[in-house]
Amino acid sequence: MTAATTASPTSTAPTPGQVWTRTRGVLAVVLILVVAGITFAVVRSGTNHGQLDPRSADPKGSRAVAELLKARGISVTVATTLDEATAATGPDTTLLVAGPNLLTRSQQLRLDETASASAGRTLLIAPGPAATTRLAPGVRAEPHHAVSALAPSCELPAARLAGTADMGGIRYTTQAPTAITCYPAAGRPSLVVLPTGAGGDTILLGAPDLLHNERLDKQGNASLALQLLGSRPHLVWYLPSLTDPSATTDDDSPGDENEEQSESGARDDAADESSFLDLAPSGWLWGTLQLSIAAVLAAIWRARRLGPLVTERLPVAIRASESAEGRSLLYRKANARDRAADALRAATRTRIAPLAGVPARDAHTPDVLLAAVSARMTTPDHDVSTLLFGTAPPTDAALVLLADQLDALEREVRTS
């Protein structure tokens, strides 16, 4: 009778446990990103409005000074378009322009015309050369200077009452006889007050630092800010926006080449005054931070391959000689002669220890093993200590020689 034998095929499909082990890292990263995103959104919702924004509680925001003004009975209105800003101007209004350098030529001319006719106060924050020429005729912007604690050195009551303040930034020069210049830095004032008639004035502030939340309680910053912004019962905080429809209706004359050249140079100077981080929206900065965290978590997840080895069922049986050959090829590819030499020496010590009468637990103890092996040696030609516990061979030829010497040592111990 003939018995038919069938070999059961070995399944290579991963088990549920293996699938969980392989995917749990990805799931953990996704979960952490979701939780981090929700946390950032909750923490920063309603407070992230950008720099010099009266609604922002960030260090570079201006919510603190806005709240102090409101406590004094001054209304604070935020305008993001030129139409909103010009419609709210009047003799009882202070118009703060947070980014005059972001306005186009036509916007600047329109703003200057409206502000001059309003008989109110206009406060320009760090206007550059082009913006200064149009919004404050007769004043010229000088190169940027570091912000530091400066003394007023002028007769302006608000400055004398505030005293030392964090000023500097862009400096200005003017020949107007009615202008008041304060807080000089390197011989040039960083605060200029220009009367415009009918009780109105235009103020140029070289740096916005004293309006920031993080600096409001330093020096006389709070006093100076409240006096400059609180002289009228209404404050319009104009934050120029790139989405303002008036920004697309520029009436520049294409025939005036000289003006075009000066305009280009002025814009270049204004761009130099702002860093890349100042121009980048805060949302992009937070997005970059989240992507960086994701990259770090992905690196940690992928680094788990450097952890301890785990056993895995093989789909087929592999002969010991093939496994040894494969490992040796890996050692050779990595130039790991030290690991190969350690493996050869450890295997030799394990085999010759029982032949020399050494217990298995002392097979890798130099004092015990060397004494027992030396006692069985008939020829003193071999340096047993170097062979069994020496350093890594420097070359492949030295590694082959070490293997031959270990084989010879084992044969001698076995036949002694």
C-alpha positions as CSV (number, residue, x, y, z in Angstrom):
1,M,0.0,0.0,0.0
2,T,1.4,3.3,-1.0
3,A,0.8,6.2,1.4
4,A,0.5,9.6,-0.1
5,T,2.1,12.3,2.0
6,T,1.3,16.0,1.5
7,A,3.3,18.8,3.0
8,S,1.3,21.5,4.6
9,P,2.2,24.8,3.2
10,T,3.7,27.4,5.5
11,S,1.6,30.6,5.7
12,T,3.6,33.8,5.3
13,A,0.5,36.1,6.1
14,P,1.2,38.3,9.2
15,T,-0.8,37.5,12.3
16,P,-3.0,40.1,14.0
17,G,-0.3,40.6,16.6
18,Q,2.4,41.2,14.0
19,V,0.1,43.8,12.2
20,W,-0.4,45.6,15.5
21,T,3.3,45.6,16.3
22,R,4.1,47.1,12.9
23,T,1.4,49.7,12.8
24,R,1.2,50.9,16.4
25,G,4.1,53.3,15.9
26,V,2.3,55.0,13.0
27,L,-1.0,55.1,15.0
28,A,0.8,56.7,18.0
29,V,2.4,59.4,15.8
30,V,-1.0,60.2,14.2
31,L,-2.7,60.3,17.6
32,I,0.0,62.7,19.1
33,L,-0.3,65.0,16.1
34,V,-4.1,65.2,16.4
35,V,-3.9,65.9,20.1
36,A,-1.1,68.5,19.6
37,G,-3.1,70.2,16.8
38,I,-6.3,70.4,18.9
39,T,-4.3,71.6,21.9
40,F,-2.6,74.4,19.9
41,A,-5.9,75.4,18.4
42,V,-7.6,75.6,21.8
43,V,-4.8,77.4,23.5
44,R,-4.3,80.0,20.8
45,S,-7.8,80.5,19.7
46,G,-8.9,84.1,20.1
47,T,-5.4,85.4,21.1
48,N,-3.3,84.9,18.0
49,H,-3.8,88.1,16.0
50,G,-0.2,88.9,15.1
51,Q,2.3,91.6,16.1
52,L,1.2,95.0,17.2
53,D,-2.4,93.9,17.3
54,P,-4.6,95.3,20.1
55,R,-6.4,92.0,20.3
56,S,-3.3,89.9,20.7
57,A,-2.0,88.7,24.1
58,D,1.3,87.4,22.6
59,P,4.5,89.0,23.7
60,K,4.7,91.1,20.5
61,G,1.0,92.0,20.6
62,S,-0.5,95.2,22.1
63,R,-3.5,94.0,24.0
64,A,-2.2,95.4,27.3
65,V,-2.0,99.0,26.1
66,A,-5.4,98.7,24.5
67,E,-6.9,97.4,27.8
68,L,-5.3,100.3,29.7
69,L,-6.8,102.8,27.2
70,K,-10.2,101.3,27.5
71,A,-10.0,101.5,31.3
72,R,-9.5,105.2,30.9
73,G,-12.6,105.5,28.9
74,I,-11.0,105.6,25.4
75,S,-12.7,103.6,22.7
76,V,-10.4,101.4,20.7
77,T,-11.5,100.4,17.2
78,V,-9.6,98.0,14.9
79,A,-9.6,98.8,11.2
80,T,-8.2,96.5,8.6
81,T,-9.0,98.4,5.4
82,L,-8.2,102.0,4.3
83,D,-11.9,102.8,3.9
84,E,-12.6,101.8,7.6
85,A,-9.6,103.8,8.8
86,T,-10.4,107.0,6.8
87,A,-14.1,106.9,7.6
88,A,-13.3,106.8,11.4
89,T,-10.9,109.8,11.4
90,G,-11.9,113.1,12.9
91,P,-10.7,115.8,15.3
92,D,-11.5,113.7,18.4
93,T,-9.7,110.6,17.0
94,T,-6.2,109.2,17.1
95,L,-5.3,107.2,14.1
96,L,-2.5,104.6,14.7
97,V,-1.1,103.2,11.5
98,A,0.7,99.9,12.5
99,G,2.2,99.2,9.1
100,P,2.6,102.3,7.0
101,N,5.3,100.6,4.9
102,L,2.8,98.0,3.7
103,L,0.6,100.6,2.0
104,T,0.8,101.3,-1.7
105,R,1.7,104.7,-3.0
106,S,-2.0,105.6,-3.7
107,Q,-3.0,104.4,-0.2
108,Q,-0.3,106.5,1.4
109,L,-1.4,109.6,-0.5
110,R,-5.0,109.1,0.3
111,L,-4.3,108.5,4.0
112,D,-2.2,111.6,4.2
113,E,-4.9,113.7,2.6
114,T,-7.5,112.4,5.0
115,A,-5.4,112.7,8.1
116,S,-4.3,116.3,7.3
117,A,-7.9,117.4,6.9
118,S,-9.2,115.6,10.0
119,A,-7.5,117.8,12.6
120,G,-6.9,114.7,14.7
121,R,-3.7,112.9,15.6
122,T,-2.0,110.4,13.3
123,L,0.7,108.0,14.8
124,L,2.9,106.3,12.3
125,I,4.8,103.2,13.6
126,A,8.3,103.0,12.1
127,P,7.6,104.4,8.6
128,G,10.4,103.8,6.2
129,P,11.8,106.3,3.6
130,A,9.0,106.0,1.1
131,A,6.2,106.1,3.7
132,T,7.8,109.1,5.5
133,T,8.1,111.1,2.3
134,R,4.3,110.8,1.6
135,L,2.9,110.6,5.1
136,A,5.1,113.2,6.7
137,P,6.5,115.7,4.1
138,G,9.6,117.4,5.2
139,V,10.9,114.5,7.2
140,R,13.6,112.1,6.1
141,A,14.1,108.6,7.5
142,E,17.6,107.6,8.5
143,P,19.2,104.1,8.9
144,H,17.8,101.8,11.5
145,H,19.4,101.9,15.0
146,A,19.1,99.4,17.9
147,V,16.3,99.9,20.3
148,S,17.4,100.8,23.8
149,A,16.5,102.8,26.9
150,L,16.8,106.5,25.8
151,A,16.1,109.8,27.6
152,P,13.6,112.2,26.0
153,S,15.9,115.2,25.6
154,C,13.1,117.4,24.5
155,E,10.3,119.7,25.7
156,L,7.4,117.5,24.7
157,P,5.2,117.2,27.9
158,A,4.3,113.6,27.2
159,A,8.0,112.6,26.8
160,R,9.2,114.6,29.8
161,L,6.5,113.0,32.0
162,A,7.3,109.5,30.8
163,G,11.1,109.9,31.0
164,T,13.3,107.1,29.8
165,A,11.6,104.8,27.3
166,D,12.6,101.9,24.9
167,M,13.1,103.9,21.8
168,G,15.4,103.9,18.7
169,G,14.7,102.0,15.5
170,I,14.4,104.2,12.5
171,R,15.7,107.8,13.1
172,Y,14.4,110.9,11.4
173,T,15.7,114.3,10.4
174,T,13.5,117.4,9.7
175,Q,14.0,121.1,9.1
176,A,10.5,122.0,9.9
177,P,10.6,124.8,12.5
178,T,7.5,123.7,14.3
179,A,8.6,120.0,14.6
180,I,9.4,118.6,18.1
181,T,12.1,115.9,18.1
182,C,12.7,113.5,21.1
183,Y,14.6,110.5,22.1
184,P,17.7,110.9,20.0
185,A,19.8,107.8,19.1
186,A,23.3,108.5,17.7
187,G,22.3,112.1,17.2
188,R,19.1,111.5,15.4
189,P,15.6,111.6,17.0
190,S,13.4,108.5,17.0
191,L,10.2,110.4,17.8
192,V,9.1,113.4,15.8
193,V,5.9,115.4,16.3
194,L,4.7,117.5,13.3
195,P,1.8,119.9,13.9
196,T,-0.6,119.9,11.0
197,G,-2.8,122.8,11.9
198,A,-6.3,123.1,13.4
199,G,-5.0,121.3,16.5
200,G,-3.9,118.1,14.7
201,D,-0.5,116.5,14.5
202,T,1.4,113.6,13.0
203,I,3.8,111.6,15.2
204,L,6.5,109.4,13.8
205,L,7.6,106.6,16.1
206,G,10.9,104.9,15.1
207,A,10.2,101.5,16.8
208,P,7.0,99.7,18.0
209,D,8.7,98.1,21.0
210,L,7.2,100.3,23.7
211,L,3.7,99.1,22.6
212,H,4.5,95.4,22.9
213,N,3.0,93.5,25.8
214,E,6.4,92.2,26.9
215,R,7.8,95.7,27.2
216,L,4.9,97.9,28.3
217,D,6.0,97.7,32.0
218,K,9.6,98.6,31.2
219,Q,11.0,102.1,31.7
220,G,8.4,104.8,31.0
221,N,6.9,102.8,28.1
222,A,3.4,102.6,29.5
223,S,3.2,106.3,30.3
224,L,4.5,107.4,26.9
225,A,2.2,105.0,25.1
226,L,-0.9,106.1,27.0
227,Q,-0.2,109.8,26.5
228,L,0.5,109.4,22.8
229,L,-2.6,107.3,22.2
230,G,-4.9,108.7,24.8
231,S,-5.0,112.4,23.8
232,R,-8.4,111.9,22.0
233,P,-11.4,110.0,23.2
234,H,-11.4,107.6,20.2
235,L,-8.5,105.5,18.9
236,V,-8.6,103.8,15.5
237,W,-5.9,101.1,15.3
238,Y,-5.3,100.6,11.6
239,L,-3.7,97.2,10.7
240,P,-3.1,97.3,6.9
241,S,-4.1,94.1,5.2
242,L,-3.0,92.6,1.9
243,T,-6.6,91.8,1.2
244,D,-7.7,95.4,1.2
245,P,-9.4,96.2,-2.1
246,S,-7.8,99.7,-2.1
247,A,-4.4,98.1,-2.4
248,T,-5.2,97.0,-6.0
249,T,-6.1,100.5,-7.3
250,D,-2.7,102.2,-7.5
251,D,-2.6,105.3,-9.6
252,D,1.1,105.5,-10.1
253,S,2.1,107.3,-13.3
254,P,4.2,105.1,-15.6
255,G,5.9,108.1,-17.2
256,D,7.7,109.4,-14.1
257,E,10.8,107.2,-14.2
258,N,12.6,109.1,-11.4
259,E,9.8,108.6,-9.0
260,E,9.6,104.9,-10.0
261,Q,13.3,104.5,-9.2
262,S,13.0,106.2,-5.9
263,E,9.9,104.1,-5.1
264,S,11.8,100.9,-5.9
265,G,14.7,101.9,-3.7
266,A,12.4,102.9,-0.8
267,R,10.6,99.6,-1.0
268,D,13.9,97.8,-0.9
269,D,14.8,99.7,2.2
270,A,11.5,99.0,3.8
271,A,11.9,95.3,3.1
272,D,15.3,95.3,4.7
273,E,13.8,96.7,7.9
274,S,11.7,93.6,8.4
275,S,13.0,90.1,8.8
276,F,11.5,87.0,7.2
277,L,9.9,86.0,10.5
278,D,8.2,89.4,10.8
279,L,6.7,89.0,7.4
280,A,5.6,85.3,7.8
281,P,2.1,84.8,9.2
282,S,2.0,83.3,12.6
283,G,0.0,80.4,11.3
284,W,2.8,79.3,9.0
285,L,5.2,79.5,12.0
286,W,3.0,77.2,14.1
287,G,2.6,74.9,11.0
288,T,6.3,74.6,10.7
289,L,6.6,73.8,14.4
290,Q,4.0,71.0,14.1
291,L,5.8,69.6,11.1
292,S,9.1,69.6,13.0
293,I,7.5,67.7,15.9
294,A,6.1,65.2,13.4
295,A,9.5,64.7,11.8
296,V,11.0,64.1,15.3
297,L,8.3,61.6,16.2
298,A,8.8,59.9,12.8
299,A,12.5,59.6,13.4
300,I,11.9,58.1,16.9
301,W,9.5,55.7,15.4
302,R,11.9,54.6,12.7
303,A,14.7,54.4,15.2
304,R,13.1,51.4,16.8
305,R,14.8,49.2,14.3
306,L,18.0,49.9,16.3
307,G,16.4,48.3,19.4
308,P,16.7,44.7,20.7
309,L,16.3,41.8,18.2
310,V,13.1,40.0,18.2
311,T,12.4,36.4,17.1
312,E,10.3,35.9,14.0
313,R,9.0,32.7,12.4
314,L,10.8,32.1,9.1
315,P,8.8,30.8,6.2
316,V,11.4,28.2,5.3
317,A,14.2,26.4,7.0
318,I,17.7,27.8,6.5
319,R,20.8,25.7,6.9
320,A,23.3,26.7,9.6
321,S,26.1,27.1,7.0
322,E,24.0,29.6,5.0
323,S,23.1,31.6,8.1
324,A,26.8,31.7,9.1
325,E,27.8,32.7,5.6
326,G,25.2,35.4,5.4
327,R,26.2,36.9,8.8
328,S,29.9,36.9,7.7
329,L,29.0,38.7,4.5
330,L,27.2,41.3,6.6
331,Y,30.2,41.7,8.9
332,R,32.4,42.1,5.8
333,K,30.1,44.7,4.2
334,A,30.1,46.7,7.5
335,N,33.9,46.3,8.0
336,A,32.9,44.9,11.4
337,R,36.2,43.0,12.1
338,D,35.9,43.6,15.8
339,R,32.5,41.9,16.0
340,A,33.7,39.0,13.8
341,A,36.8,38.5,15.9
342,D,34.7,38.6,19.1
343,A,32.4,36.0,17.7
344,L,35.3,33.7,16.8
345,R,37.0,34.1,20.1
346,A,33.8,33.6,22.1
347,A,33.0,30.4,20.2
348,T,36.6,29.1,20.7
349,R,36.5,29.8,24.4
350,T,33.2,28.0,24.7
351,R,34.5,24.9,23.0
352,I,37.9,24.6,24.7
353,A,36.7,25.4,28.2
354,P,35.3,21.9,28.9
355,L,38.3,20.3,27.3
356,A,40.6,22.2,29.8
357,G,38.3,21.3,32.7
358,V,36.9,24.8,33.1
359,P,33.2,25.2,34.0
360,A,31.0,26.8,31.4
361,R,30.3,29.8,33.7
362,D,34.1,30.6,33.7
363,A,34.6,30.0,30.0
364,H,35.0,33.8,29.4
365,T,36.9,34.6,32.6
366,P,40.5,35.3,31.6
367,D,42.2,34.4,34.9
368,V,40.5,31.0,35.1
369,L,40.5,30.0,31.4
370,L,44.1,31.1,30.5
371,A,45.6,29.2,33.4
372,A,43.8,26.0,32.5
373,V,44.6,26.3,28.8
374,S,48.3,27.1,29.3
375,A,48.7,24.0,31.5
376,R,47.6,21.9,28.6
377,M,49.9,23.5,26.0
378,T,52.9,21.5,24.9
379,T,54.5,24.3,22.8
380,P,54.9,27.8,24.3
381,D,54.8,29.4,20.8
382,H,51.2,30.7,21.1
383,D,50.3,33.8,23.0
384,V,47.1,32.4,24.5
385,S,46.0,35.7,26.1
386,T,46.2,37.6,22.8
387,L,44.5,34.8,20.9
388,L,41.5,34.5,23.2
389,F,41.1,38.0,24.7
390,G,43.1,40.3,22.3
391,T,42.2,43.4,20.4
392,A,40.4,43.5,17.0
393,P,42.5,42.7,14.0
394,P,43.3,45.8,11.9
395,T,42.9,44.1,8.4
396,D,41.0,41.3,6.8
397,A,44.2,39.3,6.4
398,A,44.8,39.6,10.1
399,L,41.3,38.4,10.8
400,V,41.9,35.3,8.6
401,L,45.2,34.6,10.4
402,L,43.4,34.9,13.8
403,A,40.8,32.3,12.7
404,D,43.6,29.9,11.7
405,Q,45.4,30.4,15.0
406,L,42.3,29.8,17.0
407,D,41.7,26.6,15.1
408,A,45.3,25.5,15.7
409,L,44.9,26.3,19.4
410,E,41.7,24.3,19.7
411,R,43.3,21.3,18.0
412,E,46.2,21.4,20.3
413,V,44.0,21.6,23.4
414,R,41.8,18.8,22.1
415,T,44.7,16.4,21.4
416,S,46.8,17.3,24.5
